[in-house]
Amino acid sequence: MTTVLIADDQPMQRFGFRMLLESQDDMTVVGEAGNGTEAVHLVARHHPDVVLMDIRMPGLDGIEATRRIIASGARTRILIVTTFDLDEYAYDGLRAGASGFLVKDALPEELLAGIRAVAAGDAVVAPTLTRRLLDAYVHHLPVVPGARAVSDPRIIALTEREREILTVIGQGWSNTEIAARLHLAESTVKTHVTRILAKTGARDRVQAVILAYDTRLVTPM
């Protein structure tokens, strides 16, 4: 059973999400929050598998709430729900530790699939869409003149092959594409990806993409 917390300042939006989620045999809603502060407190109390996190909420917004939940060490995964005109906020949410994002007018089956994917440890955002966000908002990345990716402590333990795979993950390649282009079995690629996530501390593929940009393994086109 996947437990979900809904964080949104619109009561009708929360009601709609709750009705949809509770119609599923494998999901249950453990709480609702009208702002980020409530979301942080309810995560600490209920330890949900997934939080549906709105961005624009009064007081503590969804991005800062995401940052605090991740910083607390909670195993809860965050799925940002936003609108098309808030891509830059979705980017900030991903950097804060969210496992992906969907738009609020996503089809019900897309929302449900997204929650299940995040709960299973996968990322919801398609690699190409993640690249678009990162390329568009790369000015958010810290500028470290002369810094070399190989010296970054988050990736220094990676083997040459793992660093190569992290680089192409950052370029938006899927596991299937990596396997075909690097002449590897897809199961081998999955093993490499698992090791990369473990060694770097990245929570999922989205965070691995951000890491590749953050360490300058990948630079915007």
N, C-alpha and C positions, 0 to 999 in steps of 0.2 A: 504494500500500500504506500503510495507516494503522498506525503503530507505537504500541504501548500499553505503559505501565508500570503494574503492579498494586501498590498500596501498601495492605496490610492486615495486621494482626497475627495473623490466623487462617490457618494453613497450608491448612486445608481450603477456606476461602473463596477463597484465592488459586488453589488447584488448580481449583476449580469455574469461576472466571473464566477461567483459562488454557484449560481444555478448551473452553469455549464460544467464546472469541475465536479460538483456533487452528483451529476448525472452519470458519472463514470464509475465503474466498479473498482478501479484501481487508484482512485484519488479521493482525498478528503481534505477539507479546509479546516485548519486548526486555529485560525484567527484572522482578524481584519485590522488594519491600521490606517488611520487617516492622515498620518504624517510620518516623517522619517524617524523621529524620536520614538514614537510608539512602535514602529517596525523593529528598531534595534532592541527594545525591551521585550517585545513578543518573541523575537528570535531566541533571545537568551532564555526565555521561559519555556518555549515549546519545541525548540530545535527542529524546525521544519526542514524537509528535504529541499524545498524550493521556495523562494520568495518571488512573487510577481511584483516588481518594483516600478512604480510610476516615478517620473523624474521631478516634475513640478508639483511640489507639495509645500504647504505652509511650514515655516520654521525650518527644521532640518530637511533638506531636499533629498531626493532619492540617491543622488550620487554620493553625498557625504554619508548617508545611511549605509550604502553599499560598502564604502571604504571602512566604516567602523565595524560592520559585521565581519568583513574579511579579516580585518586587523585583530579581531577578538579570537581568531583561530577557529571559529565555527565552521563546521563541515557543510553548512547550508550553502546552496548555490543560488545565485541571483540571476533572474531573467528580467531584463529591463523591458518595459512596455512603453512605447513612445509614439510620436507622430512623425510623419515624413519631414516636417520642417524643423525637427530637433536632432538632426544627424550629429551635430557637434556635441550635443549632450550625451547621445548614445556612445560616442567615441570616449568621452570622459568616463562614462560608466564602465566601459570595457577596461580602461586603464585602472579604474578603481577596484577591479576584480570581478566584475560581472562575467558570467559565462556566455552571454549572448544577449540579443535583443530582438523584439518583434514590434511591429506597429500595432496600434490599438484596433485598427480595422482589419486585422488579419482574420482569415476564415477560422471558424471554431476548430476545425480539424488541424489547422496550422498551429494554433495556440496549444492544443492538447499534445500534438507531436513535439512541439518545442519544449513543453514542460517535461515530457517523458525523456527526451534526449538529454536535457540538462540534468535531470535526476540520475540518469545513467552515467553521467560524467562526460558527455559529449558537448560540443559547442553547437549553438543554434545558428550563428551567423555564417553564411556561406563564405568560403575563403575569398572569392572575388569581391564580395561586398565589403569584407573586412579590409581588403587592400584599398578599395575606393575611399573608405573612411580614413584610413591611415594616411593615404596620399593627400587627401584634402585637408587634413588637420595635423600634418606632421610638424607644424610650427609649435605644437604643444610639447614636442619632445625636447628634453634638455639638450642644450648645445654644449659639447665638451670638445673644444678645439684640440685636434691632434689625437683624440682618443682612439684606441684600436679595440675592435670587438674582442680579439683574442685575449686581451688582458682583463676582461670583465669577469668578476668572480662567479657570476651566475652561469657562465658557459665554459670556464677554463677547464673543467673536468671532462668536457665532451671529447670524444674521439674525433678524428678527422672526418670520418664518415657521418657521425652524428651531427657535427657542425655543418656539414654539407646538406644534410637532410633538414636541419632547422632553417637553413638559408632558403631552401626551396619551399618549405612550408610558409615562410614569410612572403614568398613570391606568389602564394596562392595555389600551389600545386596540391591536388588531392593525393591520397595514398595510392590510388590506381595510377595516376600520372607519374608519381615518383617511381613506382615499381617499373613502369614501362620505360621511362626515360633513363633510369639508372641501372636497368637490367637486373632488378632484384625481384624476389618473390614478394607478393603483397604481404604475406605473413611476416616476412623479414622486416619490411617497412614498418608494420604495426609494432613489432618488437622494438625497433629503433625509436619510434615515436614515444612508446611507453617509457623507455630509458631516458629519453630527452626530457620528458615531463618530470620524471623522478629526480634527475640530476639538477635541473634548473629550478625546481620548485614551482613550475608553471602548473596551474590547476587544470588547464585544458588546452585545446588547440588554439582557441582565440588568444589566450595569454601567451602561448608560444609565438604566435604571429607578432604580437606587440613586443615581446622580448627581442625578436629578430630585428625589428625596427629600432628599438630602444638601444640596442648594443651596436647598431650600425652594420650588422651582418647584411641587412637589406636597406637600401636607400630609395627614396621616391624617384620615380621616373621623371 
